[in-house]
Amino acid sequence: MMPDAGALDLDEIRTQAKEFSTKRLSRQSGVARSAIMNFKRGRNTIQPSTLRKLTKAIHDLENKKLQN
């Protein structure tokens, strides 16, 4: 795996996260609002387990949006 591949994934996840409110993502994922805000602002100090929770919440919210 290329070293830059991880950065691209984070940027893509960050872009998707910005489509939803911090409060909504926090409720859906169980992740603290401050961690989500830091991630949205570009800080890459997010734990892998937190990133997984956030990614799952984004995926779930996108599916809900498509169904409506």
N, C-alpha and C positions, 0 to 999 in steps of 0.2 A: 504494500500500500504506500502511496506517495505521501510525503509529509504534509503537503498542501491540501490533500483530500479532506482531512479533518476540519481544516479551516473553512473549506467550501461548505461542508455540511453544517457547520455552526452558523455560517452566514445565512444559509437557506432556512434553517430552523428559526433563526432570529427574525427573518423576514416574515415567516408564517406566524410567529408569536405576536408580531406587531399588529396583525389583523384583528386580534381579540384584546379585550380589556385585561388589565393586570388582575383585577378582582375576579373576573370570570375564570381566567386561567388558574388562579390560586385555588378557587373553590373546586374546580374540576380535577386538578392534579394533587392537591394537598401540599403544595410547595409554598413556602412563605412568600408574601408579596414582595418583600425586599429583594429576595433572590431573583425573582422574575424581573423586577425593575432593573436590577444590575445587569442581568443578561440582555435585556432589551436595549440598554444603553451602550452595550458593546464590551462590557467586562467579561472576560472569558474564565472567570474563577468560579466555575460551576462544577459540582461533583457529577461523575458519570451516572450515578443512580438518580440524581435530581434531574439530569438531562433526559433520562429515559422516561421519568414520570411526566415531564413537561412535553416531550414528544408525543407520548400517548394521549395526553389531554388535548393537544393541538389536533391530533388525528381524529379523536372522538368529536371535538367541536366542529371540525370541518365536515364530518359525516352528518352531524345534526343540521348544519347549515344547508347541505345539499338536499336533505330530505324535505326541508320546508319549502 
